[in-house]
């Protein structure tokens, strides 16, 4: 018996740059507008992350939430940033001196979008996967107990904060 998967042609393992059309939208998220305005006024550095349904994306998301609790960082919404171009959230990311992007794996899905949204020199791009080297054969985040997800995300966040502090200290010297 032949399955539909067996009939599919082999896919390329890489792609060229491509674009995606997105329908326009009226308005913006009121809570997002207030959040972004507050963080612009405070000079906070936006933190974006992978938010995929896989465990690697969940670790990146949880770590970003932890990093965002530390000064001078604050959580930014990737969906509003990329998909509501007239929003204050998008303005915050576009006009920030630095932006932290925490991807869940080597595919760097949202990081590749960010690379084409702002100047690459402004991005502190972090791949969380090498920081924990776990779950290579697990997809769903629900397959990993919540306490373990939180523990690993905390470890990743600690490594990210150490790296950010070191980069900040080097920038002061340079």
C-alpha positions in Angstrom: 0.0 0.0 0.0 1.3 3.4 -0.9 0.6 6.4 1.3 0.2 10.0 0.2 3.5 10.8 1.9 5.3 8.4 -0.3 3.8 9.9 -3.4 5.0 13.4 -2.5 8.0 14.7 -4.4 11.1 15.3 -2.4 11.4 18.9 -1.1 14.3 21.1 -1.4 16.4 21.5 1.8 16.8 25.2 1.3 14.9 28.0 -0.2 15.5 31.3 -1.8 14.2 34.5 -0.3 10.5 34.9 -0.7 7.8 37.3 0.2 4.4 36.7 1.7 1.3 38.9 1.1 -0.6 39.7 4.3 -4.1 41.3 4.3 -4.2 44.8 5.8 -5.9 45.5 9.1 -7.6 48.5 10.6 -6.7 49.5 14.1 -4.2 48.2 16.6 -4.3 46.3 19.9 -5.1 48.9 22.6 -3.1 47.0 25.2 -0.2 46.6 22.8 -0.2 50.3 22.0 -0.1 51.2 25.7 2.6 48.6 26.4 4.8 49.8 23.5 4.3 53.5 24.4 5.4 52.8 28.0 8.5 50.9 26.9 9.5 53.5 24.3 9.3 56.2 27.1 11.4 54.1 29.4 14.0 53.3 26.6 13.5 49.6 27.0 15.0 47.1 24.6 12.4 45.0 22.8 12.7 41.2 23.2 11.1 39.0 20.5 11.0 35.3 20.4 10.1 32.2 18.5 6.6 31.2 19.6 6.1 28.0 17.7 4.1 25.0 19.1 7.2 22.9 19.4 9.2 22.5 22.6 12.1 24.4 21.2 9.8 27.4 20.5 8.3 27.1 23.9 11.7 27.2 25.6 12.6 30.3 23.6 9.2 32.0 24.5 9.6 31.2 28.2 13.2 32.3 28.3 12.2 35.6 26.5 9.6 36.2 29.2 12.2 35.8 31.9 14.8 38.0 30.1 12.1 40.7 29.7 11.7 40.9 33.4 15.2 42.4 33.7 16.2 46.0 33.0 16.5 47.3 30.3 14.5 44.7 28.5 10.8 44.4 27.8 8.7 41.9 25.8 7.5 42.8 22.4 4.8 41.1 20.4 6.2 39.6 17.1 2.7 39.3 15.5 1.8 43.0 16.1 5.4 44.1 15.2 5.4 42.3 11.8 1.7 42.2 10.9 0.4 45.6 12.1 3.0 47.9 10.5 1.3 51.2 11.6 1.3 50.1 15.3 3.3 51.6 18.1 4.7 48.1 18.7 6.2 48.1 15.2 7.5 51.6 15.7 9.2 50.6 19.0 11.0 47.7 17.3 11.9 49.7 14.2 13.3 52.6 16.2 15.0 50.8 19.0 18.8 51.0 19.2 19.0 47.3 19.9 16.5 44.4 19.6 16.9 41.0 21.2 15.6 38.1 19.1 15.5 34.6 20.7 14.9 31.9 18.2 14.1 28.3 19.2 16.3 26.6 16.7 18.6 26.9 13.7 15.6 27.7 11.3 15.5 31.2 12.9 12.0 31.7 11.5 11.1 35.0 13.1 14.7 36.1 13.2 14.8 35.8 9.4 11.7 38.1 9.2 13.4 40.5 11.7 16.5 40.6 9.6 14.4 42.1 6.8 12.5 44.5 9.1 15.3 46.4 10.8 19.0 46.9 10.3 20.8 43.7 11.1 23.4 45.5 13.1 20.7 46.4 15.7 19.8 42.7 16.3 21.2 40.6 19.1 20.3 37.3 17.6 20.2 34.3 19.9 19.5 30.6 19.1 18.3 29.0 22.3 18.8 25.4 21.1 22.6 25.3 21.6 22.1 26.6 25.1 20.1 23.6 26.2 20.7 20.9 23.6 17.6 19.0 24.4 14.4 17.7 22.8 15.9 17.1 19.3 13.3 14.3 18.8 10.4 15.9 20.6 7.9 18.2 18.8 5.0 19.1 21.0 5.8 21.2 24.1 3.2 19.3 26.0 5.3 16.2 25.7 7.7 17.7 28.2 6.4 18.3 31.8 5.7 21.9 32.6 8.2 22.0 35.5 11.0 20.7 33.2 10.1 23.3 30.5 10.3 26.1 33.1 13.6 24.8 34.5 15.2 24.6 31.1 13.9 28.0 30.1 15.3 29.5 33.3 18.7 28.0 32.5 18.5 29.4 29.0 17.4 32.8 30.2 20.4 32.9 32.7 22.8 32.2 29.8 21.1 34.8 27.6 21.3 37.5 30.4 24.9 36.7 31.0 25.7 37.1 27.3 23.7 40.4 27.1 25.5 41.8 30.2 28.9 40.8 28.6 28.0 42.4 25.3 26.8 45.6 27.1 30.0 45.7 29.1 32.1 45.3 26.0 30.1 48.1 24.2 30.9 50.4 27.1 34.6 49.7 26.8 34.6 50.0 23.0 
